[in-house]
Amino acid sequence: MRFVTYAGDDGDRVGVLDGDHVYALAPGTRLIDLLDDQERLLDTGDRALRDPHAVHAAGSVRLRAPIPSPPTIRDFMTFERHVEGVAKLRSRDAQVPDQWYTVPLPTSPTPTRSTDRTTTRSFRPAAPCSTSNSKSP
């Protein structure tokens, strides 16, 4: 079952995408409110397919992000070891790029307004980060 959020005449709406149609859930339903209970999520989706509040051709709706206003965003590229691990997927001898140490870093993982202040990383570790647990002699 594929849930979507789309722009409706009265704001964001949630529906179930089935084939070429979107079957609307009740107005005011937010996908994020259904995610904590899989049984309720699937029951709500089944109900929308059986008795939708509206049916739209999939090509006629403007899809939005599934969770338009997430309560939090986690960016694991802010962790040096994660960046190093991703780099090593491309090449065993890859290092954390120098640019990583100077790019703006959000001060909060919670999305707010565009007036968020940012800080800049201005540090360089004394020794390169290592993902190995072995100790050198």
Secondary structure, DSSP 4 states (H G I P E B T S, - for coil): -EEEEEEETTEEEEEEEETTEEEE--TT--HHHHTT-HHHHHHHHHHHHHS-S-EEEGGGSEEE-SSSS-S----GGGSHHHHHHHHHHH-TT----GGGGTSEEES-SS---TT--EEE-----SS------PPP-
